[in-house]
Amino acid sequence: MPTAAPSITQITNLSHLYLLSPLHTGGTTQEGNLLGIAREAHTEFPYLPSSTIRGRLRASVFTDQGQDICYRLFGNEITDQRESLTQGSIWVGDGSILWFPIASLSHGVLWVSCPMLLRRWSTYQSEKPPIPNAYATNLNNSNQICLKDVILQKSDLILWSDWKKFIPKGSETESIERVLVLPDKYFATVVQMGLWRQVKVKLDEHKTVKDGSFRYEEAIPPDAVMYFPWGVTTQRKSEQSTLTEEFQDILNSYSILQIGGQESLGRGFVQQWSVN
């Protein structure tokens, strides 16, 4: 009989990120004086490009553990015309949003998600819980939920009892107690309203703003929960178990990472951990 193809949960590992400070990753376009962040082409949701995550991990491993381990895991650099690029043994995927914090007039802070993102995350789980419908929430005692521009009445809400199955286990997520699932299209709108926007100006010698030096920069807010998949490349499948354990140990040694730009401003600090 033919051998069943391996599932994605058998070839992929997950690392989760809890943002400790606003995180900015440069986008591909700039509209007017707004410097945007990287967004998925088909959803417009913010995301972390795999090259950004991989570059941060690669630089840390190179500094702390040396060139040989770095090149074996991530591939080499061409320093001589006689050399050729070699593929590393580890691949790293894009970082996706799982839960996004937003301000609520009725509940302080809520963590929101949508069926699309919950379904995406669940594909990496060995035990796949049922995906909740829109307006599912654990706030069963609330007469209404007040967001910035929307008021949801109790009759609109659906009690969600197994919400904790979609919260990655760890001390980092213990503060998440109020969750709400929004329709995909409304989630995109709420996320757009909930992004951090910092005004950047440049002053001249008279302490006035120079022409063309005024802009806004977007960032994903702190307390957002994200994740990225990683695994062993096809060239090294025979060493999958050993390489997986080695890279997992490396990730465990970097529980705090700084990803993205504006490092001098304290941006991009994240708590990184894996759920076994």
VOBA-1610 file (N, C-alpha, C; in pm, whole numbers, padded with zeros to 5 digits, always signed):
BEGIN
Met+00084-00120+00000Met+00000+00000+00000Met+00088+00125+00000Pro+00044+00232-00065Pro+00125+00354-00068Pro+00137+00415+00071Thr+00251+00477+00097Thr+00274+00542+00225Thr+00204+00677+00229Ala+00135+00702+00336Ala+00063+00829+00349Ala+00162+00945+00356Ala+00128+01053+00292Ala+00214+01172+00294Ala+00215+01230+00434Pro+00330+01279+00480Pro+00336+01338+00614Pro+00251+01464+00622Ser+00192+01487+00738Ser+00111+01607+00758Ser+00202+01724+00791Ile+00145+01844+00784Ile+00225+01963+00812Ile+00274+01964+00955Thr+00198+01902+01047Thr+00241+01899+01187Thr+00360+01807+01208Gln+00388+01719+01112Gln+00503+01628+01124Gln+00631+01689+01067Ile+00618+01791+00985Ile+00737+01848+00922Ile+00764+01991+00968Thr+00676+02045+01052Thr+00686+02185+01090Thr+00685+02200+01241Asn+00765+02292+01289Asn+00765+02330+01430Asn+00720+02475+01441Leu+00669+02514+01557Leu+00622+02650+01577Leu+00697+02717+01691Ser+00730+02842+01670Ser+00778+02930+01777Ser+00681+03045+01787His+00649+03083+01910His+00552+03189+01933His+00623+03315+01980Leu+00561+03429+01952Leu+00616+03558+01987Leu+00511+03639+02063Tyr+00549+03693+02178Tyr+00465+03787+02251Tyr+00536+03921+02250Leu+00476+04019+02186Leu+00544+04147+02167Leu+00553+04225+02298Leu+00673+04264+02334Leu+00698+04342+02455Leu+00705+04491+02426Ser+00724+04529+02302Ser+00728+04670+02262Ser+00677+04677+02118Pro+00641+04795+02070Pro+00594+04806+01931Pro+00699+04751+01834Leu+00650+04687+01729Leu+00740+04622+01633Leu+00713+04677+01494His+00818+04729+01430His+00807+04786+01296His+00892+04708+01198Thr+00829+04657+01093Thr+00901+04598+00981Thr+00861+04674+00856Gly+00958+04723+00783Gly+00930+04811+00671Gly+00844+04747+00564Gly+00747+04823+00511Gly+00662+04776+00404Gly+00722+04803+00268Thr+00651+04761+00164Thr+00700+04777+00028Thr+00655+04908-00034Thr+00557+04974+00029Thr+00508+05099-00027Thr+00502+05205+00081Gln+00503+05330+00039Gln+00488+05442+00129Gln+00388+05539+00067Glu+00281+05569+00142Glu+00177+05656+00092Glu+00187+05791+00163Gly+00218+05894+00087Gly+00230+06026+00146Gly+00336+06029+00254Asn+00296+06074+00373Asn+00390+06081+00484Asn+00373+05966+00581Leu+00311+05856+00536Leu+00292+05738+00619Leu+00389+05628+00577Leu+00477+05589+00668Leu+00570+05478+00644Leu+00506+05353+00701Gly+00455+05267+00612Gly+00378+05151+00654Gly+00465+05035+00696Ile+00398+04926+00734Ile+00465+04804+00775Ile+00436+04694+00674Ala+00507+04584+00685Ala+00487+04471+00594Ala+00348+04413+00614Arg+00278+04387+00503Arg+00143+04334+00508Arg+00128+04218+00409Glu+00044+04123+00444Glu+00013+04014+00352Glu-00062+04069+00231Ala-00027+04019+00113Ala-00087+04073-00009Ala-00236+04043-00019His-00279+03926+00030His-00418+03886+00008His-00511+03926+00122Thr-00458+03965+00239Thr-00543+04000+00353Thr-00518+04142+00404Glu-00402+04198+00375Glu-00360+04327+00430Glu-00331+04319+00580Phe-00327+04198+00638Phe-00290+04184+00778Phe-00140+04207+00793Pro-00095+04273+00899Pro+00049+04285+00923Pro+00111+04147+00944Tyr+00235+04133+00904Tyr+00306+04007+00926Tyr+00455+04037+00938Leu+00532+03935+00979Leu+00678+03946+00988Leu+00739+03864+00875Pro+00807+03926+00780Pro+00870+03850+00673Pro+00970+03749+00730Ser+00973+03633+00669Ser+01064+03528+00716Ser+01209+03575+00711Ser+01243+03659+00612Ser+01380+03707+00602Ser+01418+03792+00723Thr+01322+03864+00780Thr+01349+03945+00898Thr+01378+03857+01019Ile+01295+03754+01039Ile+01314+03663+01152Ile+01444+03585+01135Arg+01462+03530+01016Arg+01581+03449+00989Arg+01708+03532+01004Gly+01704+03657+00956Gly+01822+03743+00967Gly+01859+03772+01111Arg+01758+03794+01195Arg+01784+03820+01337Arg+01846+03696+01404Leu+01789+03579+01378Leu+01841+03456+01437Leu+01981+03426+01385Arg+02001+03447+01255Arg+02131+03419+01195Arg+02240+03507+01255Ala+02209+03636+01271Ala+02308+03727+01328Ala+02341+03690+01472Ser+02242+03649+01548Ser+02266+03611+01688Ser+02351+03485+01697Val+02318+03386+01614Val+02396+03261+01616Val+02539+03287+01571Phe+02557+03370+01467Phe+02692+03400+01418Phe+02775+03466+01528Thr+02716+03560+01601Thr+02788+03633+01705Thr+02819+03544+01825Asp+02722+03464+01866Asp+02735+03389+01991Asp+02798+03251+01974Gln+02780+03188+01857Gln+02824+03049+01843Gln+02920+03028+01727Gly+02946+03130+01649Gly+03051+03119+01549Gly+03002+03090+01408Gln+03095+03106+01315Gln+03063+03096+01173Gln+03021+02955+01132Asp+03090+02851+01183Asp+03064+02716+01136Asp+02920+02674+01162Ile+02872+02695+01284Ile+02734+02658+01318Ile+02636+02744+01240Cys+02667+02872+01228Cys+02579+02963+01155Cys+02564+02920+01009Tyr+02676+02890+00942Tyr+02670+02851+00802Tyr+02600+02716+00785Arg+02619+02625+00879Arg+02554+02494+00868Arg+02402+02506+00880Leu+02355+02594+00967Leu+02211+02608+00988Leu+02146+02698+00883Phe+02212+02808+00846Phe+02148+02908+00762Phe+02211+02925+00624Gly+02319+02854+00597Gly+02386+02871+00469Gly+02500+02971+00480Asn+02588+02969+00381Asn+02709+03051+00388Asn+02690+03185+00320Glu+02793+03266+00327Glu+02802+03391+00254Glu+02916+03379+00154Ile+02900+03445+00039Ile+03007+03441-00061Ile+03112+03546-00026Thr+03228+03501+00012Thr+03339+03591+00043Thr+03451+03581-00059Asp+03439+03487-00152Asp+03541+03465-00254Asp+03470+03423-00381Gln+03515+03470-00496Gln+03450+03437-00623Gln+03454+03288-00652Arg+03545+03216-00591Arg+03554+03072-00615Arg+03452+02995-00533Glu+03388+03061-00437Glu+03289+02993-00354Glu+03151+02999-00418Ser+03065+02911-00375Ser+02925+02912-00420Ser+02836+02906-00298Leu+02715+02958-00313Leu+02621+02958-00202Leu+02575+02816-00172Thr+02563+02785-00044Thr+02512+02655-00002Thr+02386+02678+00080Gln+02293+02584+00068Gln+02168+02595+00143Gln+02189+02548+00286Gly+02132+02621+00380Gly+02140+02580+00519Gly+02047+02464+00550Ser+02057+02414+00669Ser+01977+02297+00708Ser+01844+02333+00769Ile+01820+02463+00796Ile+01697+02507+00862Ile+01624+02609+00774Trp+01493+02592+00762Trp+01411+02695+00696Trp+01325+02764+00802Val+01295+02891+00778Val+01214+02973+00869Val+01103+03039+00788Gly+00979+03029+00837Gly+00865+03085+00766Gly+00826+03224+00815Asp+00725+03281+00750Asp+00676+03414+00787Asp+00608+03409+00925Gly+00610+03522+00992Gly+00542+03535+01120Gly+00400+03587+01100Ser+00301+03518+01156Ser+00160+03554+01141Ser+00102+03600+01274Ile+00000+03684+01265Ile-00072+03727+01385Ile-00166+03615+01430Leu-00175+03595+01560Leu-00274+03504+01617Leu-00376+03582+01699Trp-00329+03669+01789Trp-00417+03754+01870Trp-00365+03896+01870Phe-00457+03990+01856Phe-00421+04132+01843Phe-00492+04210+01953Pro-00419+04287+02035Pro-00482+04363+02143Pro-00544+04494+02093Ile-00663+04522+02138Ile-00729+04648+02103Ile-00792+04708+02227Ala-00811+04839+02225Ala-00873+04909+02336Ala-01024+04887+02332Ser-01081+04869+02450Ser-01226+04853+02463Ser-01276+04945+02572Leu-01380+05024+02542Leu-01436+05114+02641Leu-01504+05038+02754Ser-01546+04915+02727Ser-01617+04837+02828Ser-01529+04738+02903His-01415+04697+02843His-01334+04592+02904His-01185+04624+02910Gly-01148+04748+02887Gly-01007+04784+02895Gly-00930+04741+02772Val-00884+04617+02771Val-00812+04561+02657Val-00874+04427+02622Leu-00901+04406+02495Leu-00947+04278+02442Leu-00844+04225+02345Trp-00833+04092+02338Trp-00752+04029+02234Trp-00846+03974+02129Val-00829+04018+02006Val-00920+03978+01899Val-00845+03895+01796Ser-00920+03809+01729Ser-00868+03732+01617Ser-00985+03712+01521Cys-00965+03627+01421Cys-01072+03600+01324Cys-01062+03454+01281Pro-01170+03398+01225Pro-01167+03256+01186Pro-01053+03221+01092Met-01018+03311+00998Met-00910+03280+00905Met-00778+03257+00977Leu-00744+03344+01071Leu-00616+03331+01141Leu-00617+03214+01239Leu-00729+03189+01303Leu-00737+03075+01394Leu-00727+02943+01317Arg-00785+02939+01197Arg-00777+02818+01114Arg-00634+02798+01066Arg-00568+02908+01030Arg-00429+02898+00984Arg-00340+02840+01093Trp-00355+02892+01216Trp-00274+02843+01329Trp-00306+02697+01359Ser-00434+02659+01349Ser-00474+02523+01386Ser-00418+02418+01292Thr-00379+02457+01168Thr-00323+02358+01076Thr-00190+02302+01126Tyr-00125+02375+01217Tyr+00002+02329+01272Tyr-00015+02249+01401Gln-00138+02230+01446Gln-00163+02160+01571Gln-00195+02013+01545Ser-00142+01926+01629Ser-00171+01783+01613Ser-00316+01752+01649Glu-00370+01822+01748Glu-00511+01809+01783Glu-00580+01939+01744Lys-00666+01932+01643Lys-00724+02053+01586Lys-00861+02080+01648Pro-00870+02181+01733Pro-01000+02217+01791Pro-01090+02280+01685Pro-01222+02272+01703Pro-01313+02332+01605Pro-01295+02483+01599Ile-01300+02538+01479Ile-01284+02681+01460Ile-01412+02753+01502Pro-01404+02852+01588Pro-01525+02922+01633Pro-01582+03011+01523Asn-01711+03040+01536Asn-01774+03134+01445Asn-01742+03277+01487Ala-01768+03370+01398Ala-01749+03511+01430Ala-01838+03551+01547Tyr-01788+03641+01627Tyr-01852+03694+01748Tyr-01851+03596+01864Ala-01770+03490+01854Ala-01748+03403+01969Ala-01662+03476+02071Thr-01695+03461+02198Thr-01622+03530+02304Thr-01637+03454+02435Asn-01543+03477+02526Asn-01555+03420+02660Asn-01618+03517+02758Leu-01661+03634+02710Leu-01722+03736+02795Leu-01873+03712+02802Asn-01911+03601+02866Asn-02051+03560+02866Asn-02137+03642+02961Asn-02075+03716+03052Asn-02152+03794+03148Asn-02169+03939+03107Ser-02127+03973+02986Ser-02131+04112+02941Ser-02259+04139+02863Asn-02324+04248+02896Asn-02441+04290+02820Asn-02402+04346+02684Gln-02281+04403+02676Gln-02233+04454+02549Gln-02081+04468+02554Ile-02022+04469+02435Ile-01879+04492+02421Ile-01862+04618+02338Cys-01794+04716+02394Cys-01775+04845+02327Cys-01633+04854+02274Leu-01622+04854+02142Leu-01494+04881+02079Leu-01488+05029+02045Lys-01391+05071+01971Lys-01378+05214+01943Lys-01498+05269+01868Asp-01539+05201+01762Asp-01647+05252+01679Asp-01762+05152+01665Val-01760+05047+01744Val-01862+04943+01731Val-01908+04902+01871Ile-02039+04880+01884Ile-02095+04826+02007Ile-02164+04694+01973Leu-02118+04586+02035Leu-02177+04455+02014Leu-02268+04424+02132Gln-02395+04397+02105Gln-02491+04364+02208Gln-02479+04216+02246Lys-02532+04182+02363Lys-02523+04045+02411Lys-02588+03948+02313Ser-02694+03993+02245Ser-02762+03906+02148Ser-02676+03876+02027Asp-02572+03958+02003Asp-02481+03935+01890Asp-02373+03833+01921Leu-02348+03808+02050Leu-02232+03731+02093Leu-02265+03582+02108Ile-02162+03500+02091Ile-02174+03355+02105Ile-02077+03310+02214Leu-02126+03236+02311Leu-02040+03188+02419Leu-01938+03089+02364Trp-01812+03113+02397Trp-01701+03029+02350Trp-01633+02968+02472Ser-01659+02840+02494Ser-01612+02777+02617Ser-01469+02722+02606Asp-01428+02680+02487Asp-01294+02619+02474Asp-01194+02716+02411Trp-01205+02844+02443Trp-01117+02945+02385Trp-00971+02925+02421Lys-00945+02864+02539Lys-00806+02847+02582Lys-00728+02751+02491Lys-00798+02670+02412Lys-00729+02581+02319Lys-00658+02658+02208Phe-00695+02785+02191Phe-00632+02867+02088Phe-00536+02969+02147Ile-00504+02954+02275Ile-00405+03040+02339Ile-00278+02958+02360Pro-00168+02990+02295Pro-00044+02914+02316Pro-00007+02912+02463Lys+00019+02794+02515Lys+00048+02781+02658Lys+00184+02839+02691Gly+00188+02914+02800Gly+00312+02974+02846Gly+00284+03090+02939Ser+00383+03124+03019Ser+00367+03236+03112Ser+00342+03367+03038Glu+00386+03373+02913Glu+00373+03495+02834Glu+00227+03529+02805Thr+00140+03429+02800Thr+00001+03452+02759Thr-00098+03442+02876Glu-00047+03436+02999Glu-00138+03424+03112Glu-00225+03547+03131Ser-00181+03662+03079Ser-00259+03785+03094Ser-00377+03792+02997Ile-00383+03701+02901Ile-00493+03703+02804Ile-00615+03637+02867Glu-00712+03716+02905Glu-00832+03666+02972Glu-00961+03707+02900Arg-00954+03801+02809Arg-01073+03851+02740Arg-01049+03843+02589Val-01123+03755+02523Val-01100+03731+02381Val-01231+03747+02304Leu-01215+03783+02176Leu-01330+03803+02088Leu-01288+03767+01946Val-01372+03688+01879Val-01348+03651+01740Val-01435+03739+01651Leu-01371+03813+01561Leu-01442+03901+01470Leu-01446+03840+01330Pro-01544+03878+01248Pro-01541+03836+01107Pro-01411+03883+01041Asp-01366+03809+00942Asp-01238+03839+00879Asp-01229+03985+00833Lys-01333+04035+00767Lys-01326+04171+00711Lys-01327+04276+00822Tyr-01400+04252+00931Tyr-01402+04347+01041Tyr-01271+04343+01118Phe-01213+04226+01126Phe-01084+04214+01195Phe-00979+04301+01126Ala-00978+04299+00993Ala-00881+04381+00919Ala-00900+04529+00952Thr-01024+04572+00965Thr-01051+04713+00997Thr-01006+04747+01138Val-01036+04659+01233Val-00998+04683+01373Val-00846+04686+01387Val-00777+04597+01318Val-00631+04596+01323Val-00575+04726+01268Gln-00632+04774+01160Gln-00586+04900+01102Gln-00600+05014+01201Met-00709+05015+01277Met-00730+05119+01376Met-00640+05102+01498Gly-00599+04977+01525Gly-00523+04948+01646Gly-00372+04954+01632Leu-00322+04980+01510Leu-00177+04990+01491Leu-00123+05115+01562Trp-00001+05103+01612Trp+00065+05221+01669Trp+00115+05308+01556Arg+00100+05439+01572Arg+00152+05534+01474Arg+00232+05640+01547Gln+00359+05647+01516Gln+00449+05742+01580Gln+00481+05854+01483Val+00470+05977+01531Val+00504+06093+01450Val+00655+06113+01455Lys+00718+06123+01338Lys+00862+06149+01330Lys+00882+06283+01261Val+00955+06373+01326Val+00981+06505+01268Val+01131+06535+01278Lys+01175+06627+01193Lys+01314+06671+01197Lys+01314+06823+01206Leu+01380+06876+01309Leu+01381+07019+01334Leu+01507+07084+01279Asp+01493+07209+01235Asp+01610+07285+01192Asp+01669+07361+01309Glu+01763+07451+01280Glu+01831+07523+01389Glu+01738+07620+01462His+01622+07648+01401His+01526+07737+01467His+01417+07658+01539Lys+01435+07527+01553Lys+01340+07440+01621Lys+01204+07436+01550Thr+01206+07450+01420Thr+01085+07435+01341Thr+01101+07314+01250Val+00986+07258+01210Val+00988+07135+01130Val+01035+07166+00988Lys+01132+07091+00943Lys+01182+07108+00807Lys+01079+07058+00707Asp+01080+07116+00588Asp+00989+07073+00483Asp+01018+06927+00445Gly+00911+06849+00437Gly+00926+06710+00395Gly+00981+06617+00502Ser+00997+06663+00626Ser+01057+06578+00730Ser+00953+06531+00831Phe+00826+06545+00799Phe+00717+06505+00888Phe+00655+06376+00834Arg+00649+06271+00917Arg+00590+06147+00871Arg+00539+06066+00990Tyr+00453+05970+00959Tyr+00405+05874+01057Tyr+00468+05738+01027Glu+00502+05665+01132Glu+00552+05529+01116Glu+00463+05432+01192Glu+00418+05327+01124Glu+00329+05228+01184Glu+00410+05121+01258Ala+00345+05058+01354Ala+00407+04947+01426Ala+00297+04857+01482Ile+00326+04729+01492Ile+00236+04634+01559Ile+00247+04659+01708Pro+00136+04669+01781Pro+00142+04709+01921Pro+00197+04600+02012Pro+00249+04638+02129Pro+00289+04538+02227Pro+00169+04457+02273Asp+00195+04337+02323Asp+00095+04241+02372Asp+00028+04164+02260Ala+00065+04189+02133Ala+00017+04104+02025Ala+00085+03968+02034Val+00013+03864+01993Val+00067+03728+01991Val+00083+03685+01846Met+00205+03644+01810Met+00234+03600+01675Met+00308+03466+01682Tyr+00336+03408+01567Tyr+00410+03281+01563Tyr+00475+03267+01425Phe+00578+03184+01419Phe+00638+03152+01289Phe+00674+03004+01285Pro+00654+02939+01170Pro+00692+02799+01155Pro+00837+02785+01114Trp+00896+02673+01146Trp+01031+02644+01102Trp+01049+02493+01092Gly+01151+02451+01021Gly+01176+02309+01007Gly+01308+02282+00939Val+01329+02157+00902Val+01453+02112+00839Val+01434+02109+00689Thr+01532+02157+00613Thr+01522+02160+00468Thr+01525+02020+00410Thr+01478+02007+00287Thr+01468+01876+00224Thr+01603+01809+00208Gln+01710+01890+00198Gln+01843+01832+00180Gln+01892+01759+00305Arg+01832+01787+00419Arg+01882+01732+00544Arg+01776+01646+00615Lys+01680+01590+00543Lys+01574+01515+00608Lys+01627+01395+00686Ser+01738+01336+00641Ser+01794+01221+00711Ser+01844+01259+00850Glu+01873+01387+00870Glu+01920+01435+01000Glu+01813+01515+01073Gln+01688+01494+01038Gln+01581+01581+01086Gln+01574+01586+01239Ser+01579+01471+01303Ser+01564+01469+01449Ser+01677+01543+01518Thr+01801+01519+01474Thr+01917+01583+01536Thr+01916+01733+01515Leu+01888+01775+01390Leu+01887+01918+01358Leu+01773+01989+01429Thr+01658+01923+01439Thr+01545+01984+01509Thr+01578+02009+01655Glu+01638+01912+01720Glu+01676+01929+01861Glu+01781+02039+01876Glu+01878+02042+01784Glu+01983+02144+01793Glu+01926+02284+01777Phe+01839+02303+01676Phe+01784+02437+01654Phe+01686+02475+01765Gln+01614+02376+01817Gln+01524+02404+01929Gln+01602+02454+02051Asp+01717+02393+02076Asp+01802+02438+02187Asp+01850+02582+02163Ile+01883+02613+02039Ile+01927+02749+02007Ile+01814+02849+02031Leu+01693+02815+01985Leu+01579+02904+02007Leu+01552+02924+02157Asn+01565+02817+02233Asn+01542+02827+02377Asn+01642+02921+02445Ser+01758+02936+02387Ser+01859+03024+02445Ser+01834+03171+02411Tyr+01740+03197+02318Tyr+01706+03334+02282Tyr+01559+03359+02316Ser+01529+03359+02444Ser+01391+03383+02485Ser+01348+03527+02459Ile+01444+03618+02453Ile+01416+03757+02418Ile+01491+03791+02290Leu+01417+03839+02190Leu+01476+03880+02063Leu+01434+04022+02032Gln+01514+04089+01951Gln+01477+04221+01901Gln+01470+04211+01749Ile+01349+04226+01697Ile+01321+04203+01555Ile+01273+04332+01491Gly+01312+04355+01366Gly+01265+04471+01293Gly+01355+04591+01311Gly+01302+04707+01275Gly+01381+04829+01278Gly+01365+04908+01407Gln+01428+05024+01409Gln+01423+05119+01521Gln+01475+05057+01652Glu+01584+04982+01641Glu+01641+04918+01760Glu+01685+05021+01863Ser+01735+05136+01818Ser+01783+05237+01912Ser+01670+05300+01992Leu+01545+05282+01947Leu+01429+05334+02018Leu+01362+05228+02105Gly+01425+05112+02115Gly+01367+05005+02196Gly+01252+04933+02130Arg+01240+04944+01998Arg+01132+04876+01927Arg+01168+04729+01903Gly+01065+04649+01884Gly+01084+04513+01836Gly+01124+04409+01938Phe+01117+04439+02068Phe+01149+04336+02166Phe+01033+04238+02176Val+01064+04109+02166Val+00961+04005+02174Val+01008+03894+02267Gln+00911+03831+02331Gln+00935+03708+02408Gln+00911+03594+02313Gln+01007+03506+02297Gln+00998+03396+02201Gln+01000+03263+02276Trp+00908+03173+02243Trp+00905+03042+02306Trp+00835+02942+02215Ser+00858+02816+02243Ser+00796+02708+02166Ser+00703+02629+02257Val+00599+02576+02197Val+00505+02489+02269Val+00526+02347+02220Asn+00569+02260+02308Asn+00595+02122+02268Asn+00464+02044+02250
//
